[in-house]
Every structure is written in structure tokens, then in C-alpha cells.
Amino acid sequence: VWHFYFIIFNPDVYPMNTAWLTGTISEEEMSHEHPKELNRIKEDLARKIQEESDDA
């Protein structure tokens, strides 16, 4: 039941969340819906950039 609410009837994305069509989500949506995952992605990216600059 909750799945249907969050996917179909959630007023933040009604009438449709396009992520299932495009496979993408904006950073703003990500920070609202998945903040821990967004932080992990940013930390991984920063770590990768640092490693690449150390190798140069």
C-alpha cells in the first residue's frame, strides 16, 4: 500500500515520477528522497577526484 502512495499518489511527483522512464533523478529530488545515498555518491566522487589528482 505505501509503495503505491510513494510511487503513484505522492503529491511531490503527481501525476507521475519520470524516473522510471528516464532512469535519472535530479540532485534536488535525490537530496529530498535519498539524502544518505547522495552523500555517499558525493564522497565517492570526491575521493576519486583526489586519487586522480594525487596520481598526476
Secondary structure, 3 states (H helix, E strand, C coil): CHHHHHHHHCCCCCCCCCHHHHCCCCHHHHHHHCHHHHHHHHHHHHHHHHHHHHHC
